[in-house]
Amino acid sequence: MSGLRSLFLDHYEGFRKRLRRRLGSDDLALDALQETWLRVERMGSSEPQRNPVAYLFRMAINAATDQRIAHSRVLTGAEVEALMDEAADHLDPATVAFSQSEMEALAAALRELPERQRAILIAARIEQQPIDSIADQHGVSSRMVGKDLKKALQHCAGRLDRPLVQRFGPGAGKPS
């Protein structure tokens, strides 16, 4: 067995505990470790020169980040319209009317937001832009972008009478 694979197995429980604390979920930690194992297997026998334990943990963090991005993908407007057109043929009128009223409520909630919060929400959730890029566009810090995004999401969730569920980090999966 290669050095990295052996090292990964030796430190598996430590990685799991650190990831669980960092990601806020044992399931997310296990998923990240599974992906990390697959990446280590694909690497073969190569081993980094300095601090291989830190290298493996960084691989696990990167795997978790990649999974978060993949799971948080939002459909484009054209994809939503295509799905709505296709789905409308199969839905009863009450469901269609409810969905249309939900879309109208969301549009109204977006119009109520301050301009920067609305732009940040659209950039982050619809256009899938990185937080750092959004911060640069608006001349604010990444932390401020996170705060504005959270406020915008809370506002929209409140207007739609829905709980805001955090998808990543401490408290993931629980209503805010």
Backbone bond lengths (Angstrom), bond angles and torsions (degrees), N, CA, C in turn:
res aa  C-N    CA-C-N  psi(-1)  N-CA   C-N-CA  omega(-1)  CA-C   N-CA-C  phi
1 M - - - 1.467 - - 1.528 108.74 -
2 S 1.320 116.78 138.87 1.461 120.65 -177.32 1.526 110.81 -67.16
3 G 1.322 115.26 163.50 1.459 120.69 -178.64 1.511 113.62 -61.75
4 L 1.333 117.70 -42.16 1.469 120.48 -179.49 1.524 111.47 -67.46
5 R 1.326 116.62 -42.11 1.473 118.91 179.38 1.522 110.49 -62.52
6 S 1.291 116.45 -44.74 1.459 120.86 179.08 1.530 110.97 -62.73
7 L 1.317 116.31 -44.75 1.461 121.61 178.59 1.528 110.99 -62.51
8 F 1.334 116.13 -40.76 1.467 120.78 177.98 1.523 110.27 -59.59
9 L 1.322 117.05 -47.18 1.469 121.18 -179.69 1.530 111.66 -64.97
10 D 1.328 116.43 -39.31 1.467 120.45 179.52 1.527 111.99 -63.93
11 H 1.328 117.82 -33.75 1.468 122.05 -176.00 1.532 113.04 -105.16
12 Y 1.312 117.00 11.48 1.469 121.53 -173.36 1.536 112.38 -54.48
13 E 1.315 117.93 -51.44 1.475 120.36 -177.51 1.526 112.06 -64.73
14 G 1.327 117.00 -37.59 1.464 119.92 176.09 1.515 111.65 -63.90
15 F 1.341 116.39 -43.36 1.470 120.66 176.09 1.529 110.33 -60.31
16 R 1.330 115.15 -43.66 1.471 119.84 -178.02 1.524 110.90 -60.91
17 K 1.325 117.45 -44.99 1.466 120.87 -179.77 1.527 111.07 -64.36
18 R 1.340 116.71 -45.45 1.465 120.21 -179.71 1.525 111.48 -63.67
19 L 1.332 115.96 -42.16 1.462 119.76 179.06 1.523 111.44 -66.93
20 R 1.336 117.24 -40.84 1.467 120.55 179.29 1.523 109.71 -59.62
21 R 1.335 117.47 -43.60 1.466 120.44 177.64 1.521 111.14 -64.42
22 R 1.300 116.28 -42.50 1.465 120.76 -175.31 1.529 112.64 -73.78
23 L 1.334 117.25 -37.91 1.455 121.42 -176.09 1.522 113.13 -93.34
24 G 1.342 116.71 -17.42 1.455 120.13 178.29 1.514 113.82 80.49
25 S 1.327 118.09 12.40 1.458 120.40 -177.04 1.521 109.56 -157.64
26 D 1.328 115.39 132.60 1.454 119.71 176.61 1.528 110.26 -69.63
27 D 1.324 117.70 -35.69 1.464 120.87 178.76 1.521 111.20 -62.14
28 L 1.350 116.69 -44.51 1.462 120.01 178.08 1.531 110.74 -63.70
29 A 1.329 116.22 -39.11 1.467 120.28 179.02 1.530 110.40 -63.48
30 L 1.329 117.02 -44.69 1.466 120.43 179.84 1.531 111.48 -64.90
31 D 1.325 116.63 -40.37 1.470 119.97 177.40 1.529 110.75 -61.71
32 A 1.326 116.08 -43.43 1.467 120.28 -179.78 1.530 110.83 -64.83
33 L 1.326 116.64 -39.60 1.461 119.90 179.64 1.529 111.23 -68.11
34 Q 1.327 116.90 -37.34 1.465 119.96 176.84 1.528 110.41 -61.44
35 E 1.326 115.91 -46.32 1.461 120.40 179.34 1.529 110.57 -64.54
36 T 1.321 116.90 -37.72 1.461 120.56 178.26 1.524 110.49 -63.46
37 W 1.327 116.48 -43.08 1.468 120.73 178.21 1.535 109.92 -58.49
38 L 1.327 116.69 -44.18 1.465 120.05 179.46 1.529 111.06 -62.61
39 R 1.323 116.04 -39.56 1.464 119.70 178.83 1.528 111.04 -66.15
40 V 1.324 116.83 -40.80 1.468 121.01 178.72 1.534 109.46 -64.07
41 E 1.320 116.44 -41.32 1.466 120.69 178.31 1.526 111.09 -60.99
42 R 1.323 117.17 -41.62 1.464 121.09 -179.47 1.525 111.73 -68.00
43 M 1.327 116.30 -27.59 1.467 119.98 -177.54 1.525 111.70 -70.14
44 G 1.311 117.26 -26.36 1.458 119.89 -177.25 1.512 110.84 79.43
45 S 1.319 116.84 -130.54 1.465 120.22 -172.39 1.522 113.87 -101.70
46 S 1.326 118.86 8.17 1.467 119.10 -179.92 1.522 110.11 -70.02
47 E 1.300 115.80 145.18 1.461 121.48 -178.47 1.524 109.03 -139.04
48 P 1.341 117.20 134.85 1.468 118.42 179.49 1.525 111.04 -66.70
49 Q 1.312 115.41 155.79 1.457 120.74 -177.43 1.527 112.74 -73.51
50 R 1.340 116.40 -42.82 1.461 119.97 -173.93 1.516 110.73 -116.44
51 N 1.315 117.53 136.74 1.460 126.83 172.19 1.538 113.94 45.67
52 P 1.318 117.87 70.56 1.462 120.63 -178.03 1.530 113.38 -65.27
53 V 1.339 118.80 -26.81 1.469 120.72 178.33 1.527 109.90 -66.92
54 A 1.321 116.88 -44.68 1.468 120.59 177.30 1.521 110.16 -64.84
55 Y 1.327 116.33 -36.72 1.464 121.13 177.79 1.532 110.78 -61.66
56 L 1.314 117.42 -44.67 1.470 121.30 178.90 1.528 111.43 -65.66
57 F 1.327 117.13 -40.72 1.469 119.50 179.50 1.531 109.92 -65.49
58 R 1.317 117.29 -39.89 1.469 120.66 177.39 1.527 110.07 -63.37
59 M 1.329 117.17 -37.34 1.469 120.32 175.88 1.532 110.18 -60.74
60 A 1.332 116.56 -41.17 1.463 120.39 179.90 1.529 111.05 -66.54
61 I 1.321 116.92 -41.39 1.467 120.60 177.18 1.530 109.73 -62.39
62 N 1.324 116.95 -44.11 1.464 120.64 178.56 1.526 111.10 -62.67
63 A 1.328 117.51 -38.96 1.464 121.24 177.86 1.526 109.97 -63.18
64 A 1.327 117.19 -42.15 1.468 121.08 178.47 1.525 110.65 -63.84
65 T 1.321 116.79 -40.88 1.465 121.04 178.53 1.526 110.50 -63.71
66 D 1.326 116.22 -44.55 1.467 120.14 178.29 1.527 111.34 -60.71
67 Q 1.333 116.76 -41.18 1.461 120.38 179.17 1.523 111.15 -67.02
68 R 1.317 116.74 -40.28 1.463 120.25 178.68 1.527 110.66 -60.78
69 I 1.319 115.75 -44.74 1.462 120.35 179.53 1.526 110.39 -63.38
70 A 1.321 116.36 -43.83 1.468 119.84 -179.46 1.520 111.37 -63.78
71 H 1.340 117.29 -38.04 1.469 120.79 -177.98 1.521 112.78 -79.06
72 S 1.311 117.08 -19.07 1.463 118.81 -176.91 1.523 112.45 -98.92
73 R 1.324 117.18 11.19 1.460 120.15 -178.78 1.522 109.53 -60.09
74 V 1.302 115.53 133.61 1.451 122.14 179.59 1.523 108.01 -110.68
75 L 1.313 116.20 140.65 1.454 120.62 179.59 1.525 110.88 -68.66
76 T 1.326 115.88 149.23 1.463 120.41 175.17 1.521 108.47 -75.09
77 G 1.313 116.12 165.95 1.462 120.63 178.91 1.519 111.63 -58.52
78 A 1.325 117.29 -41.06 1.472 121.22 -179.72 1.527 110.61 -64.93
79 E 1.347 116.58 -39.09 1.469 119.83 178.30 1.522 110.91 -65.89
80 V 1.329 117.42 -40.22 1.461 121.30 178.58 1.522 110.06 -63.32
81 E 1.334 116.80 -45.85 1.466 120.20 179.30 1.523 111.24 -61.42
82 A 1.325 117.19 -42.63 1.463 120.67 179.72 1.524 110.52 -63.00
83 L 1.317 116.62 -42.44 1.467 120.02 178.14 1.522 111.43 -66.14
84 M 1.328 116.32 -39.75 1.462 119.39 179.65 1.524 110.80 -65.51
85 D 1.336 116.97 -41.02 1.461 120.20 178.05 1.519 110.97 -63.49
86 E 1.338 115.85 -43.47 1.454 120.61 -179.86 1.524 110.94 -68.54
87 A 1.319 116.84 -44.02 1.453 121.28 -176.56 1.528 111.73 -72.57
88 A 1.317 117.78 -29.59 1.458 120.60 -177.53 1.524 111.46 -60.47
89 D 1.328 117.68 -30.10 1.461 121.13 178.71 1.524 111.49 -67.59
90 H 1.318 117.50 -25.46 1.455 121.80 -173.84 1.524 113.60 -103.83
91 L 1.323 117.87 -3.95 1.457 120.75 -175.33 1.526 111.27 -103.22
92 D 1.310 113.67 153.59 1.464 118.17 176.54 1.529 108.96 -77.68
93 P 1.314 118.00 158.75 1.471 121.57 -176.41 1.533 113.50 -58.18
94 A 1.318 118.15 -35.29 1.471 120.58 -179.22 1.525 110.83 -64.78
95 T 1.327 116.62 -41.26 1.465 120.66 179.34 1.520 110.60 -66.83
96 V 1.314 116.70 -41.55 1.467 120.96 178.55 1.526 110.00 -62.53
97 A 1.317 117.14 -44.96 1.468 121.01 -179.64 1.525 110.64 -63.37
98 F 1.339 116.98 -42.42 1.466 120.70 178.94 1.530 110.22 -62.49
99 S 1.331 116.70 -44.54 1.466 120.60 -179.60 1.519 111.23 -63.10
100 Q 1.321 116.57 -41.02 1.463 119.76 178.77 1.525 111.00 -65.00
101 S 1.330 117.07 -39.04 1.469 118.99 178.57 1.528 110.79 -67.79
102 E 1.341 117.54 -33.85 1.466 121.32 176.11 1.531 110.21 -64.45
103 M 1.328 116.22 -43.16 1.470 120.32 179.21 1.525 110.48 -64.18
104 E 1.314 116.83 -40.57 1.463 120.57 178.32 1.529 110.61 -65.50
105 A 1.342 116.59 -39.85 1.466 120.22 178.31 1.529 110.78 -64.62
106 L 1.333 116.32 -40.19 1.461 119.78 177.76 1.534 110.66 -64.77
107 A 1.325 116.62 -43.34 1.462 119.95 178.51 1.533 110.42 -61.16
108 A 1.328 117.12 -41.20 1.469 120.78 178.36 1.530 110.46 -64.76
109 A 1.336 116.88 -41.97 1.467 120.62 179.11 1.527 110.45 -62.66
110 L 1.324 116.81 -40.04 1.470 120.16 177.71 1.529 111.58 -63.98
111 R 1.332 116.57 -39.20 1.479 119.77 178.96 1.526 111.24 -66.11
112 E 1.311 118.54 -28.13 1.469 122.29 -179.16 1.529 112.76 -75.62
113 L 1.315 117.03 -18.60 1.463 120.64 -177.38 1.526 111.17 -71.39
114 P 1.338 116.52 149.41 1.462 119.00 170.37 1.535 108.83 -59.58
115 E 1.303 116.80 151.44 1.468 121.84 -173.36 1.523 112.73 -53.47
116 R 1.343 117.50 -46.46 1.464 119.96 -177.12 1.523 111.41 -66.12
117 Q 1.344 117.53 -41.65 1.460 119.61 178.69 1.527 111.18 -62.80
118 R 1.333 116.09 -41.66 1.464 120.22 178.87 1.533 109.93 -62.79
119 A 1.323 117.17 -45.51 1.467 121.16 -179.25 1.532 111.02 -63.68
120 I 1.330 116.38 -39.64 1.467 120.66 179.22 1.523 110.23 -66.69
121 L 1.317 117.60 -44.24 1.463 121.30 179.47 1.529 110.55 -60.39
122 I 1.301 116.90 -46.14 1.472 120.85 -179.74 1.530 110.42 -65.10
123 A 1.328 117.05 -43.80 1.468 120.44 -179.63 1.525 111.58 -63.66
124 A 1.338 116.40 -42.00 1.465 120.10 -175.84 1.518 112.91 -78.12
125 R 1.321 117.82 -44.05 1.461 120.33 -172.26 1.523 114.62 -95.53
126 I 1.304 118.06 -31.06 1.460 119.57 -178.17 1.528 110.33 -97.33
127 E 1.326 116.57 -47.79 1.460 120.23 -177.79 1.527 112.75 -87.10
128 Q 1.341 117.47 -8.53 1.468 123.25 177.16 1.533 113.26 56.65
129 Q 1.336 116.64 38.16 1.463 120.47 178.66 1.527 109.26 -79.35
130 P 1.324 117.75 146.58 1.465 120.89 176.12 1.532 110.91 -65.05
131 I 1.318 115.87 147.76 1.465 122.34 -178.77 1.529 111.04 -56.93
132 D 1.336 117.43 -42.17 1.468 120.62 -179.18 1.532 111.23 -61.50
133 S 1.319 116.01 -39.70 1.462 120.53 178.75 1.527 111.15 -65.38
134 I 1.323 115.78 -41.75 1.471 120.51 178.67 1.524 109.69 -63.93
135 A 1.335 116.40 -41.74 1.467 120.84 179.47 1.525 110.56 -60.31
136 D 1.329 116.43 -43.87 1.465 120.27 178.85 1.528 111.26 -62.54
137 Q 1.332 117.06 -41.76 1.469 121.15 -179.18 1.523 112.13 -61.66
138 H 1.335 115.91 -35.54 1.465 120.10 -175.26 1.527 113.05 -100.75
139 G 1.315 116.76 -1.82 1.457 120.18 178.03 1.519 113.57 66.88
140 V 1.328 116.45 34.36 1.459 121.57 178.61 1.526 108.40 -128.76
141 S 1.332 116.39 172.98 1.461 120.69 179.26 1.532 110.26 -79.25
142 S 1.324 115.05 161.20 1.471 120.38 176.35 1.524 110.18 -61.09
143 R 1.307 116.34 -35.98 1.461 120.26 179.16 1.536 110.83 -63.91
144 M 1.325 116.94 -39.79 1.463 120.87 178.13 1.532 110.11 -65.93
145 V 1.326 117.07 -38.33 1.467 120.19 176.81 1.534 109.24 -60.68
146 G 1.336 116.45 -43.98 1.467 120.30 178.31 1.517 112.30 -60.59
147 K 1.329 116.12 -41.67 1.468 119.92 178.84 1.526 111.10 -65.61
148 D 1.336 116.85 -45.37 1.468 120.11 179.11 1.524 111.42 -63.86
149 L 1.314 116.55 -39.29 1.463 120.67 178.78 1.531 110.20 -63.70
150 K 1.315 116.77 -44.38 1.459 120.37 179.79 1.536 110.73 -63.24
151 K 1.340 117.10 -43.26 1.468 120.38 178.21 1.529 111.01 -61.45
152 A 1.337 116.05 -42.64 1.466 120.50 -179.66 1.530 110.60 -64.32
153 L 1.319 116.75 -43.25 1.464 120.27 178.95 1.530 111.23 -65.34
154 Q 1.326 116.85 -41.08 1.463 120.44 177.69 1.533 110.78 -62.36
155 H 1.322 116.28 -42.58 1.465 120.65 179.60 1.532 110.20 -61.01
156 C 1.327 116.71 -49.18 1.466 120.39 -178.16 1.529 111.09 -65.35
157 A 1.313 117.45 -40.86 1.465 120.43 178.47 1.529 110.06 -62.90
158 G 1.323 116.60 -41.02 1.463 120.35 178.44 1.520 112.13 -64.59
159 R 1.319 117.14 -42.43 1.474 120.89 179.47 1.522 112.08 -65.82
160 L 1.334 116.33 -30.38 1.461 120.73 179.06 1.528 111.61 -92.52
161 D 1.332 116.19 2.58 1.463 122.63 -179.79 1.530 111.18 55.24
162 R 1.318 114.81 48.05 1.461 121.63 179.64 1.520 108.67 -127.25
163 P 1.334 116.33 148.88 1.466 118.41 175.74 1.529 109.40 -73.66
164 L 1.311 116.11 146.83 1.458 121.28 175.90 1.518 106.49 -90.88
165 V 1.323 117.13 116.29 1.455 122.18 -178.15 1.512 109.21 -102.95
166 Q 1.322 115.63 123.22 1.460 121.32 178.22 1.521 107.92 -77.49
167 R 1.344 116.67 128.89 1.455 120.00 -175.48 1.519 113.83 -97.08
168 F 1.343 118.84 -8.96 1.451 120.13 -174.97 1.513 109.19 -151.19
169 G 1.300 116.95 149.56 1.459 122.15 176.16 1.511 112.33 88.34
170 P 1.334 117.89 -171.39 1.458 121.64 -178.88 1.525 110.72 -58.02
171 G 1.295 117.42 130.73 1.459 121.87 179.60 1.518 112.86 84.39
172 A 1.334 117.82 14.33 1.462 121.54 -178.55 1.521 110.08 -59.08
173 G 1.334 115.48 136.84 1.453 121.42 176.85 1.501 114.59 87.98
174 K 1.312 117.51 -5.33 1.464 121.24 -178.71 1.512 109.34 -106.15
175 P 1.349 117.88 142.41 1.464 118.91 175.67 1.521 110.73 -60.12
176 S 1.315 115.34 140.18 1.474 120.20 179.90 1.515 110.38 -79.38
